Amino acid sequence: MLIMRASKVAAVAAIAFFASLVAFGNITDYQTNFNFVFHVFEMDTIFPDATIKYRAITNPALQHAAYMLIIAAETATAILCWIGAVRLARRLRADAATFNRSKGVAVAGLTLGFLVWQVGFMSVGGEWFGMWMSQQWNGVPDAFRFFVTILAVLIYLSLKDDELA
């Protein structure tokens, strides 16, 4: 069905739009958003008696480098998803095999987005740096919403499309 294909294009474009907004916000409001990364890496707001504070990264150069890596990954997610959505849209009325083959770039973008928010924020930020212990700088709930949404789109997109009727 054409509507299913169009729905998949729209879902990928929605993730591209989201990642674009996140990257744009991090680039144009660098310092405000860097403060989040700073406090997570400093581990200065986790439980006072936590014994994992030895993991803190207090070197400003490393903090900025890590933040730039986050921004680059978010930007790459957006770019790959936009390219993927355009490729899918261009093949919307193609035969099923062609449409299914055109999903690769979108799958790459969605996978990268999943990794950014699941590995970067949930695993590294949440668990390694104990972000979940911070009342002020806990991004775990937001990261969870983001990567589950991305994963849902990835699963939906990955479903094989049949020939148009």
ZASE-331250 format. One record per residue (C-alpha): y, x, z; chain. Coordinates in Angstrom, 3 decimals, always signed. Layout:
! residues N
REC;yy;xx;zz;kette
REC;Y;X;Z;A
...
This chain:
! residues 165
REC;yy;xx;zz;kette
REC;+0.000;+0.000;+0.000;A
REC;+3.425;+1.244;-0.921;A
REC;+4.932;+0.058;+2.363;A
REC;+2.555;+2.323;+4.329;A
REC;+3.611;+5.333;+2.294;A
REC;+7.289;+4.440;+2.691;A
REC;+6.689;+4.013;+6.415;A
REC;+5.246;+7.524;+6.638;A
REC;+8.218;+8.958;+4.760;A
REC;+10.583;+7.156;+7.144;A
REC;+8.684;+8.379;+10.204;A
REC;+8.822;+12.005;+9.038;A
REC;+12.524;+11.615;+8.195;A
REC;+13.134;+10.164;+11.670;A
REC;+11.634;+13.274;+13.280;A
REC;+13.678;+15.446;+10.906;A
REC;+16.802;+13.588;+11.985;A
REC;+15.936;+13.991;+15.675;A
REC;+15.232;+17.728;+15.339;A
REC;+18.459;+18.116;+13.345;A
REC;+20.468;+16.471;+16.104;A
REC;+18.826;+18.636;+18.764;A
REC;+19.430;+21.846;+16.803;A
REC;+23.000;+20.810;+15.952;A
REC;+23.724;+20.068;+19.606;A
REC;+22.304;+23.396;+20.732;A
REC;+24.319;+25.283;+18.126;A
REC;+27.644;+23.461;+18.518;A
REC;+27.476;+23.135;+22.300;A
REC;+25.754;+26.450;+22.908;A
REC;+26.969;+27.146;+26.437;A
REC;+26.278;+23.712;+27.885;A
REC;+22.748;+23.722;+26.555;A
REC;+22.250;+27.405;+27.364;A
REC;+22.893;+26.539;+31.017;A
REC;+19.636;+24.579;+30.970;A
REC;+17.686;+27.581;+29.647;A
REC;+19.494;+29.890;+32.071;A
REC;+18.479;+27.888;+35.143;A
REC;+14.913;+27.404;+33.957;A
REC;+14.515;+31.160;+33.351;A
REC;+16.328;+32.097;+36.560;A
REC;+14.079;+29.693;+38.484;A
REC;+16.979;+29.244;+40.886;A
REC;+16.503;+25.515;+41.428;A
REC;+12.739;+25.317;+41.954;A
REC;+11.280;+24.764;+45.410;A
REC;+12.698;+27.436;+47.763;A
REC;+9.271;+28.433;+49.065;A
REC;+7.602;+28.627;+45.622;A
REC;+5.670;+31.864;+45.240;A
REC;+6.014;+31.996;+41.444;A
REC;+9.630;+33.190;+41.392;A
REC;+8.453;+36.643;+40.325;A
REC;+8.129;+35.112;+36.829;A
REC;+11.894;+34.633;+36.520;A
REC;+13.720;+36.185;+33.583;A
REC;+17.118;+37.263;+34.832;A
REC;+18.142;+39.521;+31.961;A
REC;+20.944;+37.727;+30.053;A
REC;+19.973;+39.355;+26.749;A
REC;+16.408;+38.044;+27.050;A
REC;+17.676;+34.618;+28.079;A
REC;+19.954;+34.412;+25.034;A
REC;+17.212;+35.746;+22.737;A
REC;+14.797;+33.108;+23.994;A
REC;+17.400;+30.386;+23.544;A
REC;+18.075;+31.545;+19.994;A
REC;+14.326;+31.444;+19.322;A
REC;+14.243;+27.855;+20.614;A
REC;+17.163;+26.908;+18.359;A
REC;+15.517;+28.624;+15.384;A
REC;+12.246;+26.743;+15.987;A
REC;+14.061;+23.416;+16.345;A
REC;+16.017;+24.145;+13.158;A
REC;+12.851;+25.121;+11.295;A
REC;+11.217;+21.895;+12.498;A
REC;+14.125;+19.899;+11.088;A
REC;+14.140;+21.761;+7.762;A
REC;+10.392;+21.490;+7.253;A
REC;+10.396;+17.797;+8.122;A
REC;+13.333;+17.089;+5.773;A
REC;+11.620;+18.964;+2.946;A
REC;+8.368;+17.184;+3.766;A
REC;+10.029;+13.759;+3.752;A
REC;+11.683;+14.466;+0.387;A
REC;+8.398;+15.676;-1.117;A
REC;+6.609;+12.586;+0.132;A
REC;+9.372;+10.309;-1.154;A
REC;+9.205;+11.911;-4.590;A
REC;+5.481;+11.172;-4.749;A
REC;+5.673;+7.720;-3.210;A
REC;+4.215;+6.015;-6.301;A
REC;+1.870;+8.842;-7.281;A
REC;-1.899;+8.560;-7.223;A
REC;-3.502;+8.841;-3.784;A
REC;-4.713;+12.434;-4.222;A
REC;-1.243;+13.635;-5.206;A
REC;+0.458;+11.794;-2.354;A
REC;-2.093;+13.080;+0.163;A
REC;-1.669;+16.666;-1.097;A
REC;+2.103;+16.396;-0.702;A
REC;+1.852;+16.010;+3.081;A
REC;+1.524;+19.752;+3.801;A
REC;+5.132;+20.677;+4.509;A
REC;+5.648;+17.576;+6.660;A
REC;+2.482;+18.406;+8.598;A
REC;+3.797;+21.958;+9.120;A
REC;+7.147;+20.672;+10.375;A
REC;+5.594;+18.124;+12.706;A
REC;+3.152;+20.710;+14.028;A
REC;+5.970;+23.158;+14.700;A
REC;+7.921;+20.424;+16.490;A
REC;+4.872;+19.579;+18.587;A
REC;+4.514;+23.254;+19.518;A
REC;+8.201;+23.631;+20.403;A
REC;+8.188;+20.769;+22.881;A
REC;+4.602;+20.957;+24.125;A
REC;+4.134;+24.726;+24.337;A
REC;+7.757;+25.778;+24.744;A
REC;+9.010;+23.145;+27.128;A
REC;+5.918;+21.627;+28.782;A
REC;+3.729;+24.724;+29.084;A
REC;+6.155;+27.632;+29.294;A
REC;+9.158;+25.887;+30.849;A
REC;+7.309;+23.306;+32.891;A
REC;+4.349;+25.293;+34.137;A
REC;+5.153;+28.995;+33.813;A
REC;+8.743;+28.730;+35.032;A
REC;+8.065;+25.764;+37.328;A
REC;+10.700;+23.587;+35.686;A
REC;+8.938;+20.517;+37.090;A
REC;+10.053;+21.601;+40.584;A
REC;+13.747;+21.402;+39.716;A
REC;+15.544;+18.148;+40.402;A
REC;+18.483;+19.166;+38.204;A
REC;+16.898;+21.146;+35.339;A
REC;+13.569;+19.371;+34.820;A
REC;+13.081;+18.758;+31.101;A
REC;+9.379;+17.927;+31.377;A
REC;+9.732;+14.124;+31.016;A
REC;+11.990;+14.502;+27.970;A
REC;+9.740;+17.113;+26.369;A
REC;+6.746;+14.839;+26.914;A
REC;+8.453;+11.924;+25.152;A
REC;+9.440;+14.193;+22.283;A
REC;+6.074;+15.804;+21.645;A
REC;+4.108;+12.568;+22.040;A
REC;+6.373;+10.900;+19.481;A
REC;+5.974;+13.843;+17.117;A
REC;+2.217;+13.851;+17.644;A
REC;+2.028;+10.117;+16.907;A
REC;+3.873;+10.654;+13.611;A
REC;+1.614;+13.621;+12.800;A
REC;-1.505;+11.523;+13.374;A
REC;-0.088;+8.607;+11.378;A
REC;+0.922;+10.854;+8.484;A
REC;-2.502;+12.508;+8.472;A
REC;-4.291;+9.235;+7.792;A
REC;-5.470;+9.252;+4.189;A
REC;-3.596;+7.028;+1.785;A
REC;-5.476;+4.975;-0.805;A
REC;-4.515;+4.165;-4.353;A
REC;-1.652;+1.723;-4.754;A
REC;-2.763;-1.769;-5.689;A
